[in-house]
Amino acid sequence: MSVTIVEYPLKPRLLEVSRVQRITPTTVRVTLTGADLEGFQEAAPADHVKLCLPEPGAALPVMPTLGPDGLEPPPPGSPRPILRDYTVRDYRAAENELDVDMVLHGHGPAATWAGRATPGDRVGVLGPRGSVMVPLVLDWYLLGADETAIPALARWLKLLPATAKVIAFAEVADAREEQDLPSAADVSLTWLHRDGVAAGESDVLVRAFLGVTRPAGEGFAWVAGEAGTLVPIRRHLRGDFGLPKDRVDVDGYWKRGIVNLDHHEQDDED
């Protein structure tokens, strides 16, 4: 069984915050709604959107402009949209609601906005551009995430069937950052605590992956987090662990020292 890609038409949507909930000490769930949400599409665990954030003090964001080839740059001298990628935590079509979980780290525009968000605030949403559809009927899945990728990990666990065996690791600062991640699958979930080590500098996720014995049968490995931390995990999965390229998805969601990392860029390593 192979991975397939489903594409969706891009549509900029101006939405409104309906609820804000603190999930953990450093994670905020922002629920969005509005007439523009009609027709929203998502299907895969790692589906993500671009949030279009307002400038500090502004009521409305500068929305992106679409042309025949996708996003178009604004005219010279015009303000640029502030865009940041976030996983779709949950979409409830019947309620016309979209949940986005946002980690409050640093002082960037997204963390600042999330920390101050209140019902009635407006924000733009662009995407998802498409869904990467991994077969959900394999024998086993090896999953890993730091706190920025826990929304995608939660979607994996929610979508996998009871017949799937799952070995999952979630890296967080400490026990206060753990969340309830329900699943019908046969899940072994281990929370990895950095215990004072800065995000992006710990090797707890690497050591966890190196300690896994490959299960019998057909499987898939997915892991996301800080790009530099994931390099040895990618090498291990493709090397000693023995998975082919099409059964491995290692995605750098962020990178130390880089603002707004483009995680669509081709990895240097095959």
Residue pairs with C-beta under 8 A, 6 or more apart in sequence:
1 135
1 137
1 138
1 218
2 135
2 246
3 132
3 133
3 134
3 135
3 246
4 132
4 133
5 130
5 131
5 132
5 133
6 43
6 44
6 130
6 131
6 133
7 129
7 130
8 41
8 127
8 128
8 129
8 130
8 131
10 66
10 70
10 126
10 127
10 129
11 36
11 39
11 126
12 52
12 63
12 64
12 66
12 124
12 125
12 126
13 34
13 36
13 37
13 40
13 124
13 125
13 126
14 34
14 36
14 60
14 61
14 63
14 122
14 123
14 124
15 32
15 33
15 34
15 36
15 37
15 98
15 122
15 123
15 124
15 125
16 32
16 33
16 34
16 119
16 120
16 121
16 122
16 123
17 30
17 31
17 32
17 117
17 118
17 119
17 120
17 121
17 122
17 123
18 31
18 32
18 33
18 97
18 119
19 29
19 30
19 31
19 119
20 28
20 29
20 30
20 31
20 117
20 118
20 119
21 28
21 29
21 31
22 28
22 29
23 29
23 101
23 179
24 172
24 176
24 177
24 178
24 179
25 176
25 177
26 103
26 104
26 105
26 147
26 173
26 177
27 101
27 102
27 103
27 104
27 147
27 150
27 177
27 179
28 101
28 102
28 104
28 114
28 115
28 117
29 89
29 99
29 100
29 101
29 102
30 99
30 100
30 101
30 102
30 114
30 117
30 123
31 97
31 98
31 99
32 97
32 98
32 99
32 100
32 123
32 125
33 95
33 96
33 97
33 98
34 96
36 125
37 96
37 97
37 98
37 125
38 96
40 91
40 93
40 98
41 128
41 131
42 88
42 91
42 128
42 131
43 131
43 133
44 131
44 132
44 133
44 134
44 155
45 134
45 152
45 153
45 155
45 156
45 159
45 222
46 87
46 132
46 152
46 155
46 222
46 224
46 249
46 251
47 87
47 88
47 128
47 131
47 155
48 85
48 86
48 87
48 88
48 127
48 128
48 152
49 85
49 86
49 88
49 100
49 125
49 126
49 127
49 128
50 64
50 83
50 84
50 85
50 86
50 125
50 126
50 127
51 83
51 84
51 85
51 86
51 100
51 110
51 123
51 124
51 125
52 61
52 62
52 63
52 64
52 81
52 82
52 83
52 123
52 124
52 125
52 126
53 61
53 82
53 83
53 84
53 109
53 110
53 113
53 123
53 124
54 60
54 61
54 62
54 82
54 113
54 121
54 122
54 123
55 61
55 62
55 79
55 82
56 109
56 112
59 122
60 122
61 81
61 82
61 122
61 123
61 124
62 74
62 79
62 80
62 81
62 82
63 81
63 124
64 71
64 72
64 81
64 83
64 124
64 126
65 71
65 72
65 74
66 72
73 80
74 80
74 81
81 124
82 109
83 126
83 260
84 108
84 109
84 110
84 260
85 253
85 263
86 100
86 101
86 102
86 110
86 151
87 100
87 101
87 149
87 151
87 152
87 155
88 98
88 99
88 100
88 128
88 151
88 155
89 99
89 100
89 101
89 151
89 154
89 155
90 97
90 98
90 99
90 155
91 97
91 98
91 99
92 98
98 125
100 151
101 150
101 151
102 110
102 111
102 114
103 111
103 147
103 148
104 111
104 114
104 115
105 111
105 199
108 259
113 123
132 249
134 220
134 222
134 249
135 220
136 159
136 160
136 161
136 164
137 161
137 163
137 164
138 164
138 217
138 218
138 219
138 220
139 164
139 165
139 215
139 216
139 217
139 218
139 219
140 164
140 165
140 166
140 167
140 215
140 217
140 218
140 219
140 220
141 156
141 160
141 164
141 165
141 166
141 167
141 168
141 185
141 219
141 220
141 221
141 222
142 166
142 167
142 168
142 209
142 212
142 219
142 220
142 221
142 222
142 223
142 237
143 153
143 156
143 157
143 166
143 167
143 168
143 169
143 221
143 222
143 223
144 153
144 168
144 169
144 170
144 171
144 205
144 208
144 209
144 222
144 223
144 224
144 225
144 233
145 152
145 153
145 169
145 170
145 171
145 223
145 224
145 225
146 170
146 171
146 172
146 199
146 205
146 224
146 225
146 226
146 229
146 253
147 170
147 171
147 172
147 173
147 177
147 199
148 224
148 225
148 226
148 253
148 254
149 223
149 224
149 225
149 251
149 253
150 170
150 172
150 179
150 181
152 224
153 168
153 170
153 181
153 224
154 179
154 181
156 166
156 168
156 222
157 166
157 168
157 181
157 182
157 183
157 185
157 187
157 189
158 181
158 182
158 183
160 166
160 183
160 184
160 185
161 184
161 185
162 184
162 185
162 186
163 185
164 185
164 186
165 185
165 186
165 215
166 183
166 185
166 186
166 187
166 188
166 189
167 188
167 212
167 215
168 187
168 188
168 189
168 190
169 189
169 190
169 192
169 205
169 208
169 209
170 178
170 181
170 189
170 190
170 191
170 192
171 192
171 194
171 202
171 204
171 205
171 225
172 178
172 191
172 192
172 193
172 194
173 193
173 194
173 195
173 199
174 193
174 194
174 195
175 191
175 193
178 191
181 189
190 208
192 204
192 205
192 208
193 204
194 202
194 204
197 204
199 226
200 226
200 228
200 229
200 254
200 255
200 256
201 256
202 229
203 229
205 223
205 225
205 229
205 233
206 229
206 232
206 233
209 223
209 233
209 236
209 237
210 232
210 236
212 241
214 241
214 242
219 243
219 247
220 243
220 247
220 248
220 249
221 237
221 241
221 243
221 247
221 248
221 249
221 250
222 248
222 249
222 250
222 251
223 230
223 233
223 249
223 250
223 251
224 230
224 250
224 251
224 252
224 253
225 252
225 253
225 254
226 252
226 253
226 254
226 255
226 256
227 252
227 253
227 254
227 255
227 258
227 261
227 263
228 252
228 255
228 256
230 250
230 251
230 252
231 269
233 250
234 248
234 250
234 267
234 269
235 269
237 243
237 248
237 250
238 245
238 248
238 270
245 270
250 267
251 263
252 261
252 263
252 267
253 261
253 263
254 261
255 261
